[in-house]
Amino acid sequence: RYRHYAPKIPLIMTDDPCDTEAGGKKWAWIGTSEPTGSPFIKIIFKDTEEYAKELFRVLRLIEKSGAEIIIAQIPDETGIGRALKDRLVRASGI
């Protein structure tokens, strides 16, 4: 089995865009909804398909940005959302 890409900074998954506690660190948000708080970087995808397609490119971009932690919105587990959630789990190292 090959290893999936995982960013060098921590990735935390949440299903609640209001749950954006990053412990005072510079944090990046990725998801399809607006987060609460003020992320260092915010990437809002138009839908789950775009989220899945752009995930690894965006993770690499964030990793180079100076962000210290990534908070990722967990997608619905329907259609491509199931595969996207699997990619997020692997990227988070869970």
URFENBEL-V682798 format. One record per pair of residues at least 4 apart in sequence whose C-alpha atoms are under 8 Angstrom apart, sorted by sequence separation. I is the first residue (numbers start at 1). J is the second residue. If there is no record, write none. Layout:
I J
I J
//
This chain:
7 11
22 26
46 50
47 51
48 52
49 53
50 54
51 55
54 58
55 59
56 60
57 61
58 62
59 63
60 64
61 65
62 66
63 67
77 81
78 82
79 83
80 84
81 85
82 86
83 87
84 88
85 89
86 90
87 91
88 92
89 93
90 94
14 19
22 27
45 50
46 51
62 67
76 81
77 82
89 94
29 35
45 51
75 81
76 82
75 82
62 70
77 85
75 84
29 39
34 44
75 85
28 39
33 44
74 85
27 39
28 40
29 41
30 42
31 43
32 44
33 45
26 39
27 40
28 41
29 42
30 43
31 44
32 45
26 40
27 41
28 42
29 43
30 44
31 45
32 46
74 88
20 35
28 43
29 44
30 45
32 47
17 33
19 35
20 36
32 48
72 88
17 34
18 35
19 36
20 37
17 35
18 36
17 36
18 37
32 51
31 51
41 62
41 67
40 67
48 75
52 80
52 81
49 80
52 83
48 80
49 81
52 84
48 81
51 84
28 62
28 67
26 66
27 67
28 68
30 70
33 73
26 67
27 68
28 69
29 70
30 71
31 72
32 73
25 67
26 68
27 69
28 70
29 71
30 72
31 73
25 68
26 69
27 70
28 71
29 72
30 73
31 74
25 69
27 71
29 73
31 75
22 69
5 56
20 71
7 59
7 60
9 63
8 63
7 63
17 73
12 69
14 71
16 73
10 68
11 69
12 70
13 71
14 72
15 73
9 68
10 69
11 70
12 71
13 72
14 73
15 74
9 69
10 70
11 71
12 72
13 73
14 74
15 75
9 70
11 72
13 74
13 88
13 89
13 92
11 91
12 92
11 92
10 92
4 87
6 90
7 91
5 90
6 91
7 92
4 90
5 91
6 92
4 91
6 93
//
